[in-house]
Amino acid sequence: MNTHPMFEKKDNNTLRLIGLVLLGITICIYAVLVARFLIIS
């Protein structure tokens, strides 16, 4: 029974890491689009 909380905590950390990565990628793409739009303008 002691292994279940460990797996649950590991899953939470993994989901948090994935969320941060996706957020970073989204910000990078948004920054590139904004920069490209400003350059075109």
Secondary structure, DSSP 8 states (H G I E B T S, - for coil): -THHHHHHHHHHHHHHHHHHHHHHHHHHHHHHHHHHHHHH-
